[in-house]
Amino acid sequence: MPYDPAWPAMFARWGAGLRAALGDAAARIDHIGSTSVPGLAAKPVIDIQISVTSLEATDSFLGPLTGMGLVYRADNPERTKRYFREPPGQRRTHVHVRQLGSFSQQFPLLFRDYLRCHLAAANEYAAAKQRCAAKFRNDRPGYVRSKDAFVWDIIRRADAWAQHTGWAPGPSDA
């Protein structure tokens, strides 16, 4: 769907609640994904990344997040994150807990920041996502696979930009 200017405020509400629940256990709380890029068409899903010092120290985040009603998806196949979904009956929200400084934690921040700074790349990405969504309307895994090549093309450009500019993530969003 077209960009919704309400998305940053939706993240801000989540971010404030997460910061209150997690305190210093969260080194960073960031709005990631397509809804974090102004003007970018996206699925209306707020993606949030929580950066922690260790994924194994689950006591620091598991209790506080499930205490907020978030649903822990222990069956998530990605071993570089812990994944949570919105409380039942609430608007779709994905919470990704990743280890601070890891590739998987840096990747979405670099991707987001590059698209925020390069409108042409954001527009190319939106067009690619719309083509993939039309082709794989009822096949989420197919949709994700179909846009992978474009995502990796963008991240290669983003890495070159990062090397040229000395990019580093700015301050945490919450």
LORO-298223 format. One record per residue (C-alpha): chain; x, y, z. Coordinates in steps of 0.25 Angstrom, whole numbers, plus 5000, padded with zeros to 4 digits. Layout:
BEGIN
@unit = A&c1 = X&c2 = Y&c3 = Z
...
END
This chain:
BEGIN
@unit = A&c1 = 5000&c2 = 5000&c3 = 5000
@unit = A&c1 = 5005&c2 = 5014&c3 = 4999
@unit = A&c1 = 5013&c2 = 5020&c3 = 5010
@unit = A&c1 = 5005&c2 = 5024&c3 = 5022
@unit = A&c1 = 5010&c2 = 5036&c3 = 5030
@unit = A&c1 = 5004&c2 = 5030&c3 = 5042
@unit = A&c1 = 5014&c2 = 5019&c3 = 5042
@unit = A&c1 = 5025&c2 = 5026&c3 = 5050
@unit = A&c1 = 5015&c2 = 5030&c3 = 5061
@unit = A&c1 = 5011&c2 = 5015&c3 = 5062
@unit = A&c1 = 5026&c2 = 5011&c3 = 5064
@unit = A&c1 = 5028&c2 = 5023&c3 = 5074
@unit = A&c1 = 5016&c2 = 5017&c3 = 5083
@unit = A&c1 = 5023&c2 = 5003&c3 = 5082
@unit = A&c1 = 5037&c2 = 5008&c3 = 5084
@unit = A&c1 = 5033&c2 = 5016&c3 = 5097
@unit = A&c1 = 5026&c2 = 5004&c3 = 5102
@unit = A&c1 = 5038&c2 = 4995&c3 = 5099
@unit = A&c1 = 5048&c2 = 5004&c3 = 5105
@unit = A&c1 = 5040&c2 = 5005&c3 = 5118
@unit = A&c1 = 5039&c2 = 4990&c3 = 5118
@unit = A&c1 = 5053&c2 = 4986&c3 = 5114
@unit = A&c1 = 5061&c2 = 4998&c3 = 5120
@unit = A&c1 = 5076&c2 = 4996&c3 = 5118
@unit = A&c1 = 5074&c2 = 4982&c3 = 5114
@unit = A&c1 = 5072&c2 = 4988&c3 = 5100
@unit = A&c1 = 5084&c2 = 4995&c3 = 5094
@unit = A&c1 = 5076&c2 = 5000&c3 = 5083
@unit = A&c1 = 5061&c2 = 5000&c3 = 5078
@unit = A&c1 = 5059&c2 = 5003&c3 = 5064
@unit = A&c1 = 5048&c2 = 5005&c3 = 5054
@unit = A&c1 = 5053&c2 = 4996&c3 = 5042
@unit = A&c1 = 5046&c2 = 4991&c3 = 5029
@unit = A&c1 = 5039&c2 = 4998&c3 = 5018
@unit = A&c1 = 5030&c2 = 5006&c3 = 5028
@unit = A&c1 = 5042&c2 = 5012&c3 = 5034
@unit = A&c1 = 5046&c2 = 5019&c3 = 5020
@unit = A&c1 = 5037&c2 = 5032&c3 = 5018
@unit = A&c1 = 5030&c2 = 5031&c3 = 5004
@unit = A&c1 = 5032&c2 = 5016&c3 = 5002
@unit = A&c1 = 5020&c2 = 5007&c3 = 4999
@unit = A&c1 = 5020&c2 = 4995&c3 = 5009
@unit = A&c1 = 5011&c2 = 4985&c3 = 5015
@unit = A&c1 = 5005&c2 = 4991&c3 = 5027
@unit = A&c1 = 5014&c2 = 4984&c3 = 5037
@unit = A&c1 = 5022&c2 = 4991&c3 = 5047
@unit = A&c1 = 5036&c2 = 4984&c3 = 5048
@unit = A&c1 = 5044&c2 = 4987&c3 = 5061
@unit = A&c1 = 5058&c2 = 4983&c3 = 5064
@unit = A&c1 = 5063&c2 = 4981&c3 = 5078
@unit = A&c1 = 5078&c2 = 4980&c3 = 5079
@unit = A&c1 = 5083&c2 = 4973&c3 = 5091
@unit = A&c1 = 5097&c2 = 4969&c3 = 5096
@unit = A&c1 = 5094&c2 = 4954&c3 = 5095
@unit = A&c1 = 5083&c2 = 4946&c3 = 5089
@unit = A&c1 = 5085&c2 = 4935&c3 = 5100
@unit = A&c1 = 5082&c2 = 4944&c3 = 5111
@unit = A&c1 = 5067&c2 = 4942&c3 = 5109
@unit = A&c1 = 5063&c2 = 4946&c3 = 5123
@unit = A&c1 = 5067&c2 = 4960&c3 = 5120
@unit = A&c1 = 5056&c2 = 4961&c3 = 5108
@unit = A&c1 = 5047&c2 = 4949&c3 = 5108
@unit = A&c1 = 5039&c2 = 4952&c3 = 5121
@unit = A&c1 = 5038&c2 = 4967&c3 = 5118
@unit = A&c1 = 5033&c2 = 4965&c3 = 5104
@unit = A&c1 = 5023&c2 = 4954&c3 = 5106
@unit = A&c1 = 5019&c2 = 4962&c3 = 5118
@unit = A&c1 = 5015&c2 = 4973&c3 = 5108
@unit = A&c1 = 5006&c2 = 4962&c3 = 5101
@unit = A&c1 = 5016&c2 = 4960&c3 = 5090
@unit = A&c1 = 5016&c2 = 4945&c3 = 5085
@unit = A&c1 = 5029&c2 = 4939&c3 = 5085
@unit = A&c1 = 5031&c2 = 4930&c3 = 5072
@unit = A&c1 = 5041&c2 = 4920&c3 = 5077
@unit = A&c1 = 5039&c2 = 4912&c3 = 5064
@unit = A&c1 = 5045&c2 = 4923&c3 = 5056
@unit = A&c1 = 5056&c2 = 4917&c3 = 5047
@unit = A&c1 = 5066&c2 = 4929&c3 = 5047
@unit = A&c1 = 5076&c2 = 4926&c3 = 5057
@unit = A&c1 = 5082&c2 = 4940&c3 = 5057
@unit = A&c1 = 5069&c2 = 4946&c3 = 5064
@unit = A&c1 = 5058&c2 = 4944&c3 = 5073
@unit = A&c1 = 5045&c2 = 4947&c3 = 5067
@unit = A&c1 = 5032&c2 = 4952&c3 = 5073
@unit = A&c1 = 5018&c2 = 4956&c3 = 5068
@unit = A&c1 = 5007&c2 = 4966&c3 = 5072
@unit = A&c1 = 4998&c2 = 4962&c3 = 5083
@unit = A&c1 = 4985&c2 = 4955&c3 = 5078
@unit = A&c1 = 4975&c2 = 4964&c3 = 5072
@unit = A&c1 = 4985&c2 = 4976&c3 = 5070
@unit = A&c1 = 4991&c2 = 4982&c3 = 5057
@unit = A&c1 = 5002&c2 = 4974&c3 = 5051
@unit = A&c1 = 5015&c2 = 4976&c3 = 5057
@unit = A&c1 = 5028&c2 = 4969&c3 = 5056
@unit = A&c1 = 5039&c2 = 4970&c3 = 5067
@unit = A&c1 = 5052&c2 = 4965&c3 = 5063
@unit = A&c1 = 5062&c2 = 4963&c3 = 5075
@unit = A&c1 = 5077&c2 = 4962&c3 = 5069
@unit = A&c1 = 5091&c2 = 4963&c3 = 5075
@unit = A&c1 = 5097&c2 = 4977&c3 = 5075
@unit = A&c1 = 5108&c2 = 4978&c3 = 5065
@unit = A&c1 = 5104&c2 = 4965&c3 = 5057
@unit = A&c1 = 5103&c2 = 4965&c3 = 5042
@unit = A&c1 = 5088&c2 = 4962&c3 = 5044
@unit = A&c1 = 5086&c2 = 4974&c3 = 5053
@unit = A&c1 = 5094&c2 = 4984&c3 = 5044
@unit = A&c1 = 5088&c2 = 4979&c3 = 5031
@unit = A&c1 = 5074&c2 = 4985&c3 = 5033
@unit = A&c1 = 5079&c2 = 4998&c3 = 5039
@unit = A&c1 = 5088&c2 = 5000&c3 = 5027
@unit = A&c1 = 5077&c2 = 4996&c3 = 5017
@unit = A&c1 = 5068&c2 = 5006&c3 = 5023
@unit = A&c1 = 5078&c2 = 5017&c3 = 5024
@unit = A&c1 = 5082&c2 = 5016&c3 = 5010
@unit = A&c1 = 5068&c2 = 5016&c3 = 5005
@unit = A&c1 = 5065&c2 = 5028&c3 = 5013
@unit = A&c1 = 5076&c2 = 5035&c3 = 5007
@unit = A&c1 = 5074&c2 = 5030&c3 = 4992
@unit = A&c1 = 5060&c2 = 5033&c3 = 4987
@unit = A&c1 = 5063&c2 = 5027&c3 = 4974
@unit = A&c1 = 5067&c2 = 5014&c3 = 4980
@unit = A&c1 = 5055&c2 = 5014&c3 = 4989
@unit = A&c1 = 5046&c2 = 5016&c3 = 4977
@unit = A&c1 = 5053&c2 = 5004&c3 = 4970
@unit = A&c1 = 5050&c2 = 4996&c3 = 4982
@unit = A&c1 = 5036&c2 = 5000&c3 = 4983
@unit = A&c1 = 5034&c2 = 4996&c3 = 4968
@unit = A&c1 = 5041&c2 = 4983&c3 = 4970
@unit = A&c1 = 5032&c2 = 4980&c3 = 4982
@unit = A&c1 = 5019&c2 = 4983&c3 = 4975
@unit = A&c1 = 5023&c2 = 4974&c3 = 4963
@unit = A&c1 = 5026&c2 = 4963&c3 = 4973
@unit = A&c1 = 5013&c2 = 4965&c3 = 4981
@unit = A&c1 = 5005&c2 = 4965&c3 = 4968
@unit = A&c1 = 5012&c2 = 4952&c3 = 4964
@unit = A&c1 = 5011&c2 = 4945&c3 = 4977
@unit = A&c1 = 4999&c2 = 4951&c3 = 4983
@unit = A&c1 = 4995&c2 = 4938&c3 = 4991
@unit = A&c1 = 5009&c2 = 4932&c3 = 4993
@unit = A&c1 = 5017&c2 = 4940&c3 = 5004
@unit = A&c1 = 5030&c2 = 4931&c3 = 5002
@unit = A&c1 = 5029&c2 = 4933&c3 = 4987
@unit = A&c1 = 5028&c2 = 4948&c3 = 4989
@unit = A&c1 = 5040&c2 = 4948&c3 = 4999
@unit = A&c1 = 5049&c2 = 4939&c3 = 4989
@unit = A&c1 = 5045&c2 = 4948&c3 = 4977
@unit = A&c1 = 5050&c2 = 4961&c3 = 4983
@unit = A&c1 = 5063&c2 = 4955&c3 = 4989
@unit = A&c1 = 5072&c2 = 4958&c3 = 4977
@unit = A&c1 = 5067&c2 = 4972&c3 = 4977
@unit = A&c1 = 5070&c2 = 4973&c3 = 4993
@unit = A&c1 = 5084&c2 = 4968&c3 = 4991
@unit = A&c1 = 5086&c2 = 4978&c3 = 4979
@unit = A&c1 = 5082&c2 = 4989&c3 = 4988
@unit = A&c1 = 5091&c2 = 4985&c3 = 5000
@unit = A&c1 = 5103&c2 = 4984&c3 = 4991
@unit = A&c1 = 5100&c2 = 4999&c3 = 4987
@unit = A&c1 = 5098&c2 = 5002&c3 = 5002
@unit = A&c1 = 5111&c2 = 4996&c3 = 5006
@unit = A&c1 = 5118&c2 = 5004&c3 = 4995
@unit = A&c1 = 5111&c2 = 5016&c3 = 5000
@unit = A&c1 = 5115&c2 = 5012&c3 = 5015
@unit = A&c1 = 5129&c2 = 5011&c3 = 5011
@unit = A&c1 = 5130&c2 = 5024&c3 = 5004
@unit = A&c1 = 5122&c2 = 5032&c3 = 5015
@unit = A&c1 = 5127&c2 = 5024&c3 = 5027
@unit = A&c1 = 5113&c2 = 5021&c3 = 5031
@unit = A&c1 = 5110&c2 = 5016&c3 = 5045
@unit = A&c1 = 5096&c2 = 5015&c3 = 5051
@unit = A&c1 = 5091&c2 = 5028&c3 = 5057
@unit = A&c1 = 5085&c2 = 5028&c3 = 5071
@unit = A&c1 = 5074&c2 = 5018&c3 = 5075
@unit = A&c1 = 5060&c2 = 5021&c3 = 5071
@unit = A&c1 = 5054&c2 = 5019&c3 = 5085
END
